[in-house]
């Protein structure tokens, strides 16, 4: 909160987008190449495992940590310099993304177990 613009919290939340790399590898392989050869199937499988691991670290563990930092800073420092709108929408947005990530993690886990 020290800068008054919450850049740290935005950068922390955007780490979740690092999971997109593995998802894009899987989707592009299936869309453009199919899964016809053993090497393509192996590539998709490896990226599936990496997607699952990155989701665990960069979403399911990151967002609760984000909330911990946000609310511990809010209780420790005076946050009146950011608007009430920001005080409500920042945690609400991260919360929405967290619950969507829980659903997507379920789908990823189900797909990985196939």
PEMOKA-V496958 format. One record per helix or strand of 2 or more residues. SS is the DSSP state (~ for helix, > for strand). FROM is the first residue (numbers start at 1). LEN is the number of residues. If there is no record, write none. Layout:
ss = <SS & SS>
from = <FROM & FROM>
len = <LEN & LEN>
This chain:
ss = <~ & ~ & ~>
from = <7 & 38 & 84>
len = <27 & 39 & 30>
